[in-house]
Amino acid sequence: MKPGLGLGTRKPYTGQTRSLVLALDIGTTFSGVSYAILEPGEVPKIHGVTRFPGQEHVAGNSKIPSIMYYDTHGNMKAAGAEADGAAVLAQAEDEGWIKTELFKLRLRPKTMQLKMNGMRLSTLPRNKTAVDAFGDFLSYLFRCTHSFIVDTHANGHALWRAVENDMQFVLSHPNGWEGAQQTKMRRAAVVGGLIPDTDEGKARIRFVTEGEASLHACVLNGLAADVLSNPSGHGFLVADAGGGTLDISSYAIRASAPLVIEEIAPPDCVFAGSVFVSRRARTFFEEKLKSSKYGSPDSLDHIAKRFDETTKRLFRDNKELQFVPFGSPLDRDMSVGIRGGQLKLTGAEVAALFEPSIMAAITSIKSQIQASSGQVKSVWLVGGFAASPWLFSQLQERLAPLGVSVSRPDSQTSKAVADGAIGFYCDHHVSARVSKFMYGVEYLRNYDPNDDDHVARKHRLFELPSGPKLLPDAFDCILARGVKVKESTVFSRKYCTEVTNLSTLSVFEVEIWCFRGGDVIPKWIMRNADNFSTLCYVRADLSPLAGSAQSKEGKGGKMYWTIVFSIEIHFGLTEFRARIKWTDNVSLLLYSAFGHVC
């Protein structure tokens, strides 16, 4: 790793006792782990797990395939590089094991549509959920990391024993994942045995988007140091091209000593990773070879796998013939272009398989440039798919007319997210982020009989105990889309409600809503619309207020109590946090409850 600007600005660890932070990057197709041993008073150094079971013959390989085999009872029998071995493949076939891959995509938000070109995600074993599968793979990575650290470091056993009950974890996820996905990943960490199912245990998990982790990796590698060390107001974009998603994030340098970086546009996430090139290839081969003996499902799977391993990775010229080496010199079917165990393709045919992913990347990057008011002048391409010469050259060619340069780091782009997640934990360069959507809460709007919109909702009208006639489902925007939010910024709104029974205060709950429909603030919450969803519930026990609440007589002589509270929301962090705040008028104490993400 080249010395980067980030290394020189990293501060010594300020904790009182030795600790360990692990970054587990479960990718759609490949996964990896990085870690740092935190010694009091010393500057943390990032290490990578470079030895996994099944890869003993490959020195320094820091990635393993994100695949698992389960037996018919749902027990994991093999994972990672081991699951690709000949012995495991033979045993899996003999014993009817179930191959599980692309399981990460099952965690995606419902709002992110997944086009699989007719292909389906591999089935999960009976009684296994996506969270269970994710947890099983986390557990496997955790065990591999334990073995690596114990075997690699002096006094490794003693080191592990000293930190095992308080080690910290950073889990990375696509830019498009939200609070619901973070909750599932945290639950998976419990399933996998990384943390206990307690508040203290769950607090040991932190999250970072793959885009922001990639940014930290770029800083660590000294990539485009001239941009970093000479802040000119120009923005730059980090494009993490992985197996499943393309994560696009835009930033600008605000200070260089210490390094301060701010997000300048809402991050984007599109399903345009390398796996979709492979899926399109599989569909293409099925049509091309349908009249050939090589058109059987097993043959197609093998040819698609060989395309994935060779042609896709090397493709760089759409004017040259391309070949997929898949068989022996005796394999031949000239009618479909097979000779000497190779399938012949035109460069244009292969380019067409890449084109939807390249177009998705260009569209996303252009929208980021527009959202940043043209600040973006350079693109840093990282991730496993970044190694594709064709993707790289096409981005360069198509973005050049916009005055935007495209570059790649010369180190391992594929392990950028895991290394960058540790960089995020240690250095925390990003001080402000841009809101992706609009967030708010429901409130009760005063009824206006002269407003046609109100009259149309008259059937939902109800009265508060104090008398006013109100309409439900009014939307109060707390944070608009595209707003730059500092990490320290707290968004607060004061509300009041009336209750006729103080016992209901013990289960007080507020729903936080997310609106994805653009920049215009809606008047009403449309509960069944696709662009509205519940972000989280904030729950609190307000029963301590019962002793000091003053009762009042309402309409018809019914008694009621007015409760005043505030909702505080922290949007500037990588993980959403919200709480209810109130004051006990007797003791002047502040009580709060942090939000439970759905």
Secondary structure, 3 states (H helix, E strand, C coil): CCCCHHHHHCCCCCCCCCEEEEEEEECCCEEEEEEEEECCCCCCCEEECCCCCCCCCCCCCCCEECEEEECCCCCEEEEHHHHHCHHHHHHHHHHCCEEEECHHHHHCCCCCCCCCCCCCCCCCCCCCCHHHHHHHHHHHHHHHHHHHHHHHCCCHHHHHHHHCCCCEEEEEECCCCCHHHHHHHHHHHHHCCCCCCCHHHHCCEEEEEHHHHHHHHHHHCCCCHHHHHCCCCCEEEEEEECCCCEEEEEEEEEEECCEEEEECCCCEEECCCHHHHHHHHHHHHHHHCCCCHHHCHHHHHHHHHHHHHHHHHHCCCCCCCEEEECCCCCCCEHHHCEECCEEEECHHHHHHHHHHHHHHHHHHHHHHHHHCCCCEEEEEEECHHHHCHHHHHHHHHHHHHHCCEEECCCCCHHHHHHHHHHHHHHHCCEEEEECCCEEEEEEEEECCCCCHHHHHCHHHCEECCCCCEEEEEEEEEEECCCCEEECCCCEEEEEEEEECCHHHHHHEEEEEEEECCCCCCCCECCCCCCCEEEEEEEEECCHHHHHCCCEEECHHHCEEEEEEEEEEEECCCCCCEEEEEEECCCCCCEEEEECEEC
